[in-house]
Amino acid sequence: FSGPKISVFSHSNGSLLSEQLLEIQGTVKNAAAVFLADRRILTNDKGEFKERLLLANGYNIIQLRAEDKFKKVVEKRLELVYEGKLLTN
């Protein structure tokens, strides 16, 4: 009855990054659905997830949300700073 829980272990809040491609990893518990930036993501049977996203130059906010089957919601906000060369084609 405690609701869902989100743990991120790939990056800590406030990290300064030099790579534009971010791989975010973590776990969720007691969750029926998990969302990264309002996009549903999948977890394995242990509740682990691994997703990649491109960071904008400067300040970035990454929003994770987990919802359980009783509609309880928990959110985790990760604030990161990207300083580096932007990927171009």
All heavy atoms as an XYZ file, in Angstrom:
708
protein
N       0.797     -1.210      0.000
C       0.000      0.000      0.000
C       0.836      1.269      0.000
O       0.310      2.351      0.092
C      -0.936      0.018      1.205
C      -1.925     -1.103      1.181
C      -1.925     -2.074      2.167
C      -2.851     -1.197      0.173
C      -2.835     -3.105      2.147
C      -3.774     -2.231      0.138
C      -3.765     -3.193      1.128
N       2.150      1.103     -0.065
C       3.022      2.275     -0.014
C       3.128      2.990     -1.357
O       3.702      4.055     -1.441
C       4.409      1.887      0.477
O       5.032      1.010     -0.445
N       2.598      2.412     -2.415
C       2.673      3.048     -3.725
C       3.974      2.745     -4.436
O       4.852      2.074     -3.908
N       4.104      3.255     -5.659
C       5.301      2.973     -6.446
C       6.525      3.743     -5.940
O       6.384      4.761     -5.270
C       4.905      3.425     -7.847
C       3.818      4.419     -7.651
C       3.119      4.041     -6.386
N       7.694      3.223     -6.279
C       8.964      3.867     -5.927
C       9.867      3.862     -7.155
O       9.892      2.887     -7.904
C       9.649      3.129     -4.790
C       8.904      3.188     -3.477
C       9.711      2.573     -2.363
C       9.058      2.533     -1.023
N       7.898      3.244     -0.742
N      10.620      4.955     -7.350
C      11.559      5.078     -8.463
C      12.957      5.316     -7.900
O      13.132      6.182     -7.042
C      11.211      6.265     -9.392
C       9.803      6.134     -9.961
C      12.238      6.383    -10.510
C       9.342      7.368    -10.730
N      13.933      4.574     -8.397
C      15.338      4.801     -8.057
C      16.123      4.947     -9.348
O      15.989      4.122    -10.257
C      15.917      3.623     -7.274
O      15.244      3.461     -6.057
N      16.921      5.998     -9.448
C      17.797      6.207    -10.604
C      19.225      6.056    -10.116
O      19.624      6.707     -9.157
C      17.587      7.604    -11.224
C      18.570      7.855    -12.351
C      16.161      7.765    -11.711
N      19.998      5.182    -10.772
C      21.373      4.997    -10.337
C      22.398      5.312    -11.412
O      23.586      5.176    -11.193
C      21.601      3.583     -9.765
C      21.116      2.459    -10.635
C      21.854      2.000    -11.693
C      19.902      1.862    -10.354
C      21.416      0.950    -12.469
C      19.439      0.807    -11.128
C      20.201      0.352    -12.187
N      21.973      5.792    -12.567
C      22.937      6.107    -13.620
C      23.523      7.510    -13.477
O      24.674      7.732    -13.815
C      22.301      5.942    -14.994
O      21.166      6.764    -15.109
N      22.739      8.456    -12.972
C      23.194      9.843    -12.819
C      22.559     10.437    -11.574
O      21.434     10.117    -11.229
C      22.810     10.687    -14.032
C      23.431     10.204    -15.300
N      24.738     10.420    -15.614
C      22.926      9.472    -16.317
C      25.013      9.867    -16.778
N      23.926      9.276    -17.229
N      23.280     11.338    -10.950
C      22.714     12.007     -9.785
C      22.226     13.400    -10.179
O      22.691     13.990    -11.154
C      23.740     12.092     -8.658
O      24.882     12.794     -9.080
N      21.292     13.901     -9.419
C      20.723     15.216     -9.661
C      21.828     16.271     -9.639
O      22.667     16.275     -8.750
C      19.668     15.501     -8.598
C      18.621     16.458     -9.066
O      18.452     16.692    -10.260
N      17.894     17.010     -8.137
N      21.830     17.162    -10.626
C      22.823     18.223    -10.690
C      24.108     17.855    -11.408
O      25.048     18.638    -11.424
N      24.159     16.674    -12.015
C      25.382     16.235    -12.709
C      25.697     17.124    -13.903
O      24.807     17.583    -14.617
C      25.236     14.793    -13.202
O      25.164     13.895    -12.145
N      26.982     17.334    -14.133
C      27.484     18.040    -15.307
C      27.973     16.980    -16.276
O      28.848     16.175    -15.936
C      28.618     18.984    -14.912
C      29.276     19.780    -16.022
C      28.270     20.720    -16.683
C      30.447     20.572    -15.476
N      27.404     16.955    -17.478
C      27.711     15.908    -18.451
C      28.388     16.480    -19.686
O      28.082     17.587    -20.114
C      26.424     15.187    -18.859
C      25.604     14.607    -17.708
C      24.266     14.115    -18.211
C      26.365     13.489    -17.029
N      29.281     15.692    -20.272
C      29.963     16.122    -21.486
C      29.504     15.334    -22.710
O      29.905     15.628    -23.819
C      31.478     15.982    -21.322
O      31.813     14.628    -21.058
N      28.654     14.337    -22.518
C      28.107     13.541    -23.618
C      26.649     13.907    -23.836
O      25.875     13.966    -22.874
C      28.206     12.044    -23.306
C      29.623     11.527    -23.171
C      30.369     11.522    -24.490
O      29.745     11.254    -25.539
O      31.578     11.800    -24.477
N      26.270     14.128    -25.100
C      24.897     14.517    -25.393
C      23.930     13.344    -25.279
O      22.792     13.514    -24.880
C      24.803     15.120    -26.791
C      23.432     15.694    -27.083
C      23.319     16.335    -28.433
O      24.101     16.044    -29.326
N      22.351     17.201    -28.592
N      24.387     12.130    -25.606
C      23.530     10.956    -25.513
C      23.556     10.434    -24.085
O      24.585     10.012    -23.574
C      23.992      9.869    -26.491
C      23.130      8.621    -26.548
C      21.708      8.958    -26.989
C      23.740      7.605    -27.494
N      22.413     10.480    -23.431
C      22.285     10.081    -22.037
C      21.629      8.715    -21.963
O      20.600      8.482    -22.595
C      21.420     11.097    -21.288
C      20.991     10.734    -19.871
C      22.182     10.812    -18.925
C      19.882     11.644    -19.403
N      22.229      7.815    -21.205
C      21.575      6.544    -20.913
C      21.172      6.594    -19.449
O      22.017      6.697    -18.572
C      22.505      5.363    -21.177
C      21.802      4.039    -20.967
C      22.620      2.869    -21.428
O      22.495      2.490    -22.607
O      23.403      2.359    -20.611
N      19.881      6.557    -19.213
C      19.364      6.638    -17.862
C      18.940      5.238    -17.425
O      18.245      4.540    -18.155
C      18.218      7.664    -17.764
C      17.793      7.860    -16.332
C      17.065      7.314    -18.637
C      16.938      9.079    -16.112
N      19.404      4.826    -16.241
C      19.124      3.491    -15.724
C      18.574      3.600    -14.316
O      18.964      4.481    -13.563
C      20.395      2.659    -15.673
C      21.034      2.409    -17.005
C      22.321      1.615    -16.857
O      22.452      0.791    -15.974
N      23.272      1.893    -17.723
N      17.693      2.682    -13.991
C      17.144      2.681    -12.657
C      16.202      1.518    -12.444
O      16.132      0.602    -13.265
N      15.475      1.584    -11.340
C      14.497      0.554    -11.012
C      13.219      1.198    -10.509
O      13.238      2.321     -9.993
C      15.021     -0.407     -9.917
O      15.327      0.340     -8.748
C      16.237     -1.179    -10.374
N      12.138      0.484    -10.671
C      10.860      0.877    -10.098
C      10.307     -0.312     -9.322
O      10.560     -1.460     -9.663
C       9.845      1.343    -11.163
C      10.286      2.634    -11.800
C       9.603      0.285    -12.200
N       9.559     -0.010     -8.275
C       8.886     -1.045     -7.492
C       7.416     -0.691     -7.380
O       7.059      0.490     -7.334
C       9.498     -1.142     -6.092
C      10.895     -1.680     -6.101
C      11.415     -1.880     -4.706
C      12.827     -2.438     -4.798
N      13.401     -2.708     -3.509
N       6.583     -1.706     -7.347
C       5.134     -1.553     -7.189
C       4.505     -0.696     -8.286
O       3.561      0.041     -8.026
C       4.791     -0.943     -5.822
C       5.394     -1.706     -4.677
O       5.498     -2.920     -4.724
N       5.810     -0.993     -3.652
N       5.031     -0.774     -9.501
C       4.525      0.076    -10.587
C       3.862     -0.768    -11.677
O       4.385     -1.799    -12.081
C       5.652      0.893    -11.199
N       2.719     -0.305    -12.141
C       2.038     -0.926    -13.268
C       2.454     -0.267    -14.577
O       2.424     -0.888    -15.626
C       0.533     -0.820    -13.085
N       2.855      1.018    -14.513
C       3.274      1.763    -15.700
C       4.365      2.754    -15.313
O       4.321      3.334    -14.233
C       2.097      2.498    -16.315
N       5.340      2.927    -16.225
C       6.453      3.853    -16.010
C       6.565      4.758    -17.226
O       6.461      4.290    -18.364
C       7.785      3.088    -15.793
C       8.913      4.049    -15.496
C       7.643      2.052    -14.695
N       6.800      6.047    -16.967
C       6.882      7.031    -18.039
C       8.152      7.856    -17.895
O       8.522      8.250    -16.796
C       5.669      7.968    -17.997
C       4.366      7.251    -18.150
C       3.711      6.738    -17.043
C       3.797      7.084    -19.395
C       2.513      6.073    -17.162
C       2.594      6.408    -19.532
C       1.952      5.900    -18.417
N       8.798      8.122    -19.027
C       9.959      9.003    -19.096
C       9.586     10.122    -20.050
O       9.310      9.868    -21.229
C      11.187      8.239    -19.599
C      12.442      9.043    -19.852
C      12.949      9.692    -18.566
C      13.525      8.165    -20.446
N       9.518     11.339    -19.547
C       9.109     12.508    -20.346
C       7.762     12.238    -21.024
O       7.600     12.435    -22.223
C      10.190     12.860    -21.364
N       6.794     11.724    -20.257
C       5.432     11.424    -20.717
C       5.354     10.340    -21.790
O       4.334     10.180    -22.444
C       4.719     12.683    -21.206
C       4.409     13.637    -20.075
O       4.160     13.151    -18.955
O       4.412     14.858    -20.305
N       6.438      9.579    -21.977
C       6.457      8.454    -22.914
C       6.591      7.176    -22.104
O       7.489      7.051    -21.282
C       7.637      8.612    -23.884
C       7.756      7.497    -24.894
C       8.926      7.746    -25.841
N      10.185      7.955    -25.167
C      11.054      6.983    -24.855
N      10.785      5.731    -25.140
N      12.183      7.266    -24.248
N       5.696      6.238    -22.328
C       5.726      4.987    -21.566
C       6.988      4.197    -21.916
O       7.348      4.074    -23.087
C       4.491      4.149    -21.860
C       4.402      2.964    -20.936
C       3.081      2.298    -21.003
N       3.050      1.267    -19.973
C       1.973      0.703    -19.533
N       0.818      1.063    -20.024
N       2.017     -0.213    -18.609
N       7.660      3.693    -20.886
C       8.845      2.864    -21.085
C       8.604      1.501    -20.451
O       7.732      1.337    -19.601
C      10.121      3.529    -20.526
C      10.017      3.744    -19.022
C      10.423      4.828    -21.262
C      11.305      4.217    -18.372
N       9.398      0.538    -20.875
C       9.250     -0.825    -20.389
C      10.292     -1.139    -19.329
O      11.392     -0.595    -19.338
C       9.392     -1.806    -21.552
C       8.378     -1.638    -22.677
C       8.674     -2.608    -23.809
C       6.963     -1.826    -22.165
N       9.931     -2.030    -18.437
C      10.856     -2.528    -17.429
C      10.945     -4.044    -17.572
O      10.043     -4.676    -18.133
C      10.386     -2.183    -16.001
O       9.125     -2.810    -15.765
C      10.269     -0.686    -15.809
N      12.021     -4.622    -17.043
C      12.109     -6.077    -17.051
C      11.374     -6.641    -15.833
O      10.758     -5.897    -15.070
C      13.567     -6.544    -17.141
C      14.392     -6.194    -15.917
O      13.876     -5.851    -14.858
N      15.706     -6.269    -16.066
N      11.461     -7.946    -15.634
C      10.718     -8.579    -14.541
C      11.225     -8.190    -13.160
O      10.553     -8.407    -12.159
C      10.704    -10.097    -14.698
C      12.090    -10.708    -14.754
O      13.077     -9.977    -14.964
O      12.191    -11.941    -14.585
N      12.408     -7.563    -13.089
C      12.955     -7.086    -11.817
C      12.635     -5.602    -11.588
O      13.066     -5.017    -10.608
C      14.456     -7.283    -11.780
C      14.878     -8.729    -11.829
C      16.377     -8.835    -11.879
C      16.797    -10.283    -12.083
N      18.238    -10.393    -12.284
N      11.935     -4.976    -12.540
C      11.604     -3.560    -12.426
C      12.711     -2.639    -12.910
O      12.658     -1.435    -12.683
N      13.705     -3.188    -13.604
C      14.835     -2.378    -14.091
C      14.499     -1.772    -15.447
O      13.837     -2.397    -16.269
C      16.083     -3.248    -14.225
C      16.520     -3.878    -12.929
C      17.561     -4.962    -13.112
O      17.618     -5.605    -14.180
O      18.317     -5.182    -12.154
N      14.984     -0.551    -15.660
C      14.819      0.097    -16.959
C      16.132      0.709    -17.407
O      17.002      1.007    -16.600
C      13.708      1.162    -16.912
C      13.979      2.307    -15.986
C      14.689      3.415    -16.405
C      13.512      2.280    -14.676
C      14.938      4.476    -15.543
C      13.746      3.328    -13.810
C      14.463      4.425    -14.245
N      16.259      0.875    -18.726
C      17.414      1.520    -19.333
C      16.911      2.206    -20.597
O      16.399      1.560    -21.498
C      18.478      0.492    -19.695
C      19.744      1.099    -20.220
C      20.778      0.131    -20.767
C      20.964     -1.149    -20.030
N      22.067     -1.965    -20.570
N      17.016      3.525    -20.642
C      16.533      4.312    -21.775
C      17.589      5.321    -22.182
O      18.368      5.790    -21.356
C      15.244      5.052    -21.415
C      14.042      4.173    -21.242
C      13.533      3.571    -22.537
O      13.499      4.286    -23.558
O      13.163      2.393    -22.523
N      17.587      5.675    -23.456
C      18.519      6.686    -23.976
C      17.751      7.908    -24.447
O      16.677      7.788    -25.023
C      19.301      6.121    -25.153
C      20.250      5.047    -24.765
C      21.016      4.588    -25.951
N      21.968      3.566    -25.546
C      22.772      2.967    -26.365
N      22.759      3.260    -27.649
N      23.621      2.068    -25.929
N      18.341      9.075    -24.209
C      17.794     10.313    -24.745
C      18.913     11.298    -25.055
O      19.997     11.210    -24.503
C      16.796     10.999    -23.815
C      16.598     10.642    -22.423
C      16.681     11.844    -21.519
C      15.133     10.239    -22.399
N      18.583     12.224    -25.953
C      19.531     13.283    -26.296
C      19.266     14.493    -25.423
O      18.128     14.905    -25.246
C      19.391     13.691    -27.763
C      19.958     12.725    -28.787
C      19.650     13.213    -30.194
C      21.446     12.546    -28.614
N      20.332     15.052    -24.898
C      20.229     16.239    -24.059
C      20.359     17.492    -24.906
O      21.086     17.516    -25.900
C      21.339     16.228    -22.999
C      21.307     15.085    -21.999
C      22.559     15.120    -21.133
C      20.063     15.161    -21.144
N      19.683     18.533    -24.492
C      19.860     19.844    -25.104
C      21.087     20.492    -24.464
O      21.466     20.152    -23.339
C      18.624     20.702    -24.864
N      21.702     21.416    -25.155
C      22.842     22.116    -24.594
C      22.381     22.951    -23.403
O      21.372     23.629    -23.467
C      23.489     23.009    -25.653
C      24.929     23.325    -25.326
O      25.590     22.582    -24.606
N      25.425     24.422    -25.858
N      23.084     22.830    -22.294
C      22.710     23.588    -21.100
C      21.913     22.762    -20.116
O      22.140     21.570    -19.934
N      20.921     23.393    -19.503
C      20.134     22.825    -18.416
C      19.024     21.918    -18.947
O      18.271     22.313    -19.835
C      19.548     23.987    -17.617
C      18.722     23.618    -16.431
C      19.302     23.060    -15.299
C      17.359     23.845    -16.426
C      18.531     22.745    -14.191
C      16.583     23.536    -15.322
C      17.183     22.980    -14.216
O      16.418     22.659    -13.129
N      18.916     20.700    -18.410
C      17.901     19.725    -18.818
C      17.157     19.195    -17.601
O      17.767     18.956    -16.562
C      18.558     18.527    -19.523
C      19.164     18.892    -20.853
O      18.537     18.740    -21.880
N      20.397     19.390    -20.841
N      15.858     19.000    -17.750
C      15.051     18.375    -16.705
C      14.486     17.073    -17.273
O      13.804     17.082    -18.303
C      13.894     19.282    -16.254
C      14.438     20.576    -15.655
C      13.008     18.549    -15.252
C      13.371     21.598    -15.344
N      14.793     15.970    -16.609
C      14.311     14.652    -17.009
C      13.247     14.252    -15.997
O      13.513     14.186    -14.801
C      15.455     13.610    -17.010
C      16.696     14.118    -17.749
C      14.956     12.279    -17.549
C      16.507     14.458    -19.189
N      12.038     13.975    -16.475
C      10.921     13.650    -15.594
C      10.567     12.168    -15.733
O      10.266     11.699    -16.825
C       9.707     14.502    -15.976
C       8.565     14.413    -15.025
C       8.799     15.236    -13.764
O       9.504     16.230    -13.782
N       8.215     14.819    -12.690
N      10.600     11.455    -14.617
C      10.165     10.060    -14.555
C       8.906      9.985    -13.707
O       8.792     10.689    -12.704
C      11.241      9.193    -13.915
C      12.439      8.872    -14.783
C      13.629      8.522    -13.924
C      12.110      7.733    -15.712
N       7.970      9.115    -14.122
C       6.726      8.958    -13.377
C       6.349      7.481    -13.345
O       6.462      6.789    -14.355
C       5.624      9.765    -14.052
C       4.348      9.836    -13.242
C       3.291     10.640    -13.943
N       2.731      9.760    -14.962
C       2.400     10.122    -16.201
N       2.531     11.310    -16.590
N       1.917      9.275    -17.053
N       5.937      7.003    -12.201
C       5.472      5.625    -12.061
C       4.083      5.640    -11.448
O       3.790      6.446    -10.575
C       6.430      4.820    -11.188
N       3.242      4.730    -11.928
C       1.860      4.650    -11.466
C       1.566      3.197    -11.108
O       1.927      2.287    -11.852
C       0.952      5.120    -12.593
C      -0.499      5.187    -12.255
C      -1.299      5.716    -13.426
O      -1.078      6.866    -13.844
O      -2.154      4.962    -13.929
N       0.920      2.970     -9.976
C       0.568      1.602     -9.610
C      -0.857      1.279    -10.061
O      -1.550      2.129    -10.626
C       0.776      1.331     -8.111
C      -0.205      2.045     -7.201
O      -1.177      2.653     -7.694
O       0.008      2.000     -5.978
N      -1.310      0.056     -9.822
C      -2.628     -0.356    -10.296
C      -3.777      0.329     -9.561
O      -4.910      0.296    -10.015
C      -2.773     -1.873    -10.220
C      -2.683     -2.445     -8.835
C      -2.749     -3.962     -8.889
C      -2.631     -4.547     -7.506
N      -2.705     -6.003     -7.540
N      -3.474      0.994     -8.450
C      -4.493      1.749     -7.710
C      -4.473      3.232     -8.066
O      -5.092      4.047     -7.403
C      -4.296      1.570     -6.204
C      -4.323      0.135     -5.774
C      -3.167     -0.502     -5.381
C      -5.511     -0.584     -5.791
C      -3.184     -1.835     -4.995
C      -5.539     -1.915     -5.411
C      -4.367     -2.545     -5.016
N      -3.694      3.581     -9.103
C      -3.574      4.954     -9.626
C      -2.776      5.883     -8.713
O      -2.853      7.101     -8.858
C      -4.938      5.570     -9.959
C      -5.739      4.768    -10.947
C      -5.030      4.649    -12.267
C      -5.863      3.842    -13.257
N      -5.090      3.463    -14.416
N      -2.018      5.325     -7.759
C      -1.087      6.150     -6.988
C       0.099      6.473     -7.895
O       0.590      5.611     -8.610
C      -0.599      5.425     -5.744
C      -1.626      5.298     -4.663
C      -1.019      4.698     -3.421
C      -2.048      4.551     -2.330
N      -1.485      3.910     -1.142
N       0.549      7.715     -7.828
C       1.609      8.180     -8.730
C       2.765      8.740     -7.918
O       2.570      9.421     -6.911
C       1.062      9.277     -9.680
C       2.169      9.875    -10.520
C      -0.042      8.715    -10.559
N       3.985      8.449     -8.386
C       5.179      9.064     -7.827
C       5.996      9.605     -9.005
O       6.008      9.009    -10.078
C       5.995      8.061     -6.965
C       6.584      6.960     -7.810
C       7.096      8.764     -6.207
N       6.621     10.756     -8.793
C       7.447     11.368     -9.834
C       8.842     11.612     -9.312
O       9.036     11.879     -8.126
C       6.829     12.681    -10.300
C       5.516     12.497    -11.016
C       4.940     13.794    -11.554
O       5.470     14.878    -11.226
O       3.951     13.718    -12.294
N       9.808     11.503    -10.211
C      11.202     11.797     -9.885
C      11.713     12.737    -10.963
O      11.542     12.488    -12.151
C      12.024     10.514     -9.864
C      13.464     10.753     -9.525
C      13.954      9.691     -8.590
C      15.361      9.995     -8.180
N      15.519      9.958     -6.768
N      12.314     13.816    -10.526
C      12.836     14.833    -11.445
C      14.346     14.836    -11.342
O      14.901     14.945    -10.246
C      12.254     16.177    -11.042
C      12.625     17.306    -11.912
C      11.812     18.494    -11.480
N      12.541     19.705    -11.756
C      11.993     20.884    -11.877
N      10.708     21.011    -11.692
N      12.710     21.931    -12.140
N      15.003     14.716    -12.482
C      16.448     14.699    -12.552
C      16.889     15.932    -13.331
O      16.484     16.127    -14.477
C      16.896     13.410    -13.259
C      18.335     12.996    -13.178
C      18.782     12.797    -11.739
C      18.543     11.713    -13.958
N      17.683     16.789    -12.696
C      18.161     18.011    -13.333
C      19.628     17.817    -13.682
O      20.452     17.546    -12.809
C      17.964     19.196    -12.402
C      16.498     19.413    -12.066
C      16.269     20.523    -11.070
O      17.096     21.446    -10.978
O      15.236     20.457    -10.370
N      19.953     17.953    -14.982
C      21.304     17.717    -15.490
C      21.743     18.895    -16.347
O      20.920     19.571    -16.963
C      21.332     16.443    -16.339
C      20.802     15.170    -15.673
C      20.658     14.072    -16.703
C      21.722     14.740    -14.555
N      23.046     19.099    -16.424
C      23.601     20.149    -17.272
C      24.528     19.494    -18.287
O      25.446     18.758    -17.920
C      24.378     21.200    -16.446
C      25.004     22.243    -17.357
C      23.459     21.863    -15.433
N      24.249     19.753    -19.569
C      25.084     19.237    -20.651
C      25.933     20.377    -21.192
O      25.411     21.401    -21.626
C      24.225     18.635    -21.766
C      25.019     18.369    -23.021
C      26.049     17.452    -23.035
C      24.734     19.053    -24.190
C      26.783     17.223    -24.170
C      25.458     18.827    -25.340
C      26.487     17.914    -25.326
O      27.217     17.700    -26.452
N      27.237     20.198    -21.114
C      28.175     21.156    -21.695
C      29.093     20.381    -22.601
O      29.911     19.593    -22.162
C      29.017     21.832    -20.620
C      28.277     22.823    -19.801
C      29.194     23.558    -18.846
O      30.323     23.115    -18.616
O      28.752     24.567    -18.322
N      28.935     20.551    -23.874
C      29.777     19.809    -24.790
C      29.392     20.084    -26.213
O      28.599     20.973    -26.521
N      29.950     19.290    -27.066
C      29.729     19.420    -28.490
C      28.413     18.747    -28.861
O      28.152     17.620    -28.474
C      30.888     18.719    -29.209
C      31.043     19.054    -30.628
C      32.284     18.328    -31.129
C      32.746     18.941    -32.412
N      33.889     18.240    -32.952
N      27.568     19.451    -29.596
C      26.298     18.892    -30.022
C      26.516     17.913    -31.179
O      27.370     18.123    -32.032
C      25.350     19.995    -30.482
C      24.884     20.959    -29.405
C      24.027     22.065    -30.018
C      24.092     20.253    -28.333
N      25.741     16.814    -31.198
C      25.808     15.853    -32.289
C      25.153     16.470    -33.515
O      24.082     17.047    -33.446
C      25.066     14.574    -31.922
C      25.609     13.757    -30.766
C      24.688     12.588    -30.486
C      27.012     13.264    -31.067
N      25.803     16.358    -34.663
C      25.249     16.867    -35.917
C      25.434     15.828    -37.009
O      26.305     14.971    -36.924
C      25.929     18.174    -36.358
O      27.334     17.952    -36.492
C      25.685     19.288    -35.359
N      24.597     15.920    -38.024
C      24.721     15.000    -39.178
C      25.657     15.566    -40.198
O      25.766     16.673    -40.463
C      23.356     14.746    -39.828
C      22.503     13.871    -38.933
O      23.035     13.117    -38.127
N      21.209     13.995    -39.069
